[in-house]
Amino acid sequence: MNTPLTDSQIESRARRRVAIKSGFYVHAIVFVAVNLGLYAIAQLTPHPRWHVWPLWGWGLGLAIHGLVAFVVLQGDGLRERMLEAERERLRRRG
């Protein structure tokens, strides 16, 4: 049985979610700015393709951050629901 959230719990969760999503947006803006700078610098060097390595590595980190921010948060409360289901199973077993 899920108990309804209090106003302070709702406020706390909302602030946490907004902070995570805002953090992703800042991460994405910095990613674009830095990688544009690396691209510009790379064009001035004899080996202009080295900039793709940080782009791919950091891009993977940014993708994971995006998954956490926008997909995993959809399951917020999943742990609580799983715990409650497990409690119910244990109660039925006696």
ZAROVEX-999869 format. One record per residue (C-alpha): residue number from 1; residue in three letters; x, y, z. Coordinates in nm, 2 decimals. Example, Ala and Ser with C-alpha at 12.3 -4.5 7.8 and 13.67 -1.06 7.14 Angstrom:
% ZAROVEX-999869
i;aa;px;py;pz
1;ALA;1.23;-0.45;0.78 .
2;SER;1.37;-0.11;0.71 .
***
This chain:
% ZAROVEX-999869
i;aa;px;py;pz
1;MET;0.00;0.00;0.00 .
2;ASN;0.15;0.33;-0.11 .
3;THR;0.11;0.62;0.14 .
4;PRO;0.05;0.96;-0.02 .
5;LEU;0.34;1.19;-0.03 .
6;THR;0.34;1.50;0.20 .
7;ASP;0.38;1.84;0.05 .
8;SER;0.74;1.86;0.18 .
9;GLN;0.82;1.52;0.02 .
10;ILE;0.67;1.63;-0.31 .
11;GLU;0.87;1.96;-0.30 .
12;SER;1.19;1.77;-0.22 .
13;ARG;1.15;1.52;-0.50 .
14;ALA;1.06;1.80;-0.75 .
15;ARG;1.36;2.00;-0.65 .
16;ARG;1.59;1.69;-0.69 .
17;ARG;1.45;1.61;-1.03 .
18;VAL;1.48;1.97;-1.15 .
19;ALA;1.84;1.98;-1.02 .
20;ILE;1.93;1.66;-1.21 .
21;LYS;1.77;1.78;-1.53 .
22;SER;1.93;2.13;-1.50 .
23;GLY;2.26;1.96;-1.44 .
24;PHE;2.22;1.77;-1.77 .
25;TYR;2.15;2.09;-1.96 .
26;VAL;2.46;2.26;-1.82 .
27;HIS;2.66;1.95;-1.90 .
28;ALA;2.53;1.95;-2.26 .
29;ILE;2.61;2.33;-2.31 .
30;VAL;2.96;2.28;-2.17 .
31;PHE;3.01;1.97;-2.39 .
32;VAL;2.91;2.17;-2.71 .
33;ALA;3.12;2.47;-2.62 .
34;VAL;3.44;2.28;-2.53 .
35;ASN;3.42;2.04;-2.82 .
36;LEU;3.37;2.33;-3.06 .
37;GLY;3.68;2.49;-2.91 .
38;LEU;3.87;2.16;-2.94 .
39;TYR;3.76;2.13;-3.31 .
40;ALA;3.89;2.48;-3.38 .
41;ILE;4.22;2.41;-3.21 .
42;ALA;4.25;2.08;-3.39 .
43;GLN;4.21;2.25;-3.73 .
44;LEU;4.53;2.44;-3.65 .
45;THR;4.74;2.13;-3.59 .
46;PRO;4.90;1.89;-3.84 .
47;HIS;4.67;1.61;-3.72 .
48;PRO;4.32;1.77;-3.73 .
49;ARG;4.13;1.46;-3.63 .
50;TRP;4.25;1.41;-3.28 .
51;HIS;3.95;1.60;-3.14 .
52;VAL;3.71;1.31;-3.21 .
53;TRP;3.85;1.11;-2.92 .
54;PRO;3.74;1.34;-2.64 .
55;LEU;3.42;1.40;-2.83 .
56;TRP;3.33;1.03;-2.83 .
57;GLY;3.44;0.97;-2.47 .
58;TRP;3.27;1.27;-2.33 .
59;GLY;2.97;1.21;-2.56 .
60;LEU;2.92;0.87;-2.40 .
61;GLY;2.93;1.02;-2.06 .
62;LEU;2.67;1.29;-2.17 .
63;ALA;2.45;1.01;-2.31 .
64;ILE;2.46;0.82;-1.98 .
65;HIS;2.38;1.14;-1.79 .
66;GLY;2.08;1.20;-2.02 .
67;LEU;1.95;0.85;-1.96 .
68;VAL;1.97;0.90;-1.59 .
69;ALA;1.81;1.24;-1.60 .
70;PHE;1.52;1.16;-1.83 .
71;VAL;1.47;0.78;-1.84 .
72;VAL;1.57;0.65;-1.49 .
73;LEU;1.38;0.93;-1.32 .
74;GLN;1.06;0.80;-1.48 .
75;GLY;1.10;0.50;-1.25 .
76;ASP;1.13;0.72;-0.94 .
77;GLY;0.95;0.53;-0.67 .
78;LEU;1.02;0.20;-0.84 .
79;ARG;1.23;0.09;-0.54 .
80;GLU;0.95;0.17;-0.30 .
81;ARG;0.70;-0.02;-0.51 .
82;MET;0.93;-0.32;-0.53 .
83;LEU;0.98;-0.32;-0.15 .
84;GLU;0.61;-0.30;-0.09 .
85;ALA;0.55;-0.59;-0.33 .
86;GLU;0.81;-0.80;-0.15 .
87;ARG;0.65;-0.72;0.19 .
88;GLU;0.32;-0.83;0.06 .
89;ARG;0.46;-1.16;-0.06 .
90;LEU;0.62;-1.22;0.27 .
91;ARG;0.30;-1.14;0.46 .
92;ARG;0.11;-1.39;0.24 .
93;ARG;0.37;-1.66;0.32 .
94;GLY;0.30;-1.62;0.69 .
***
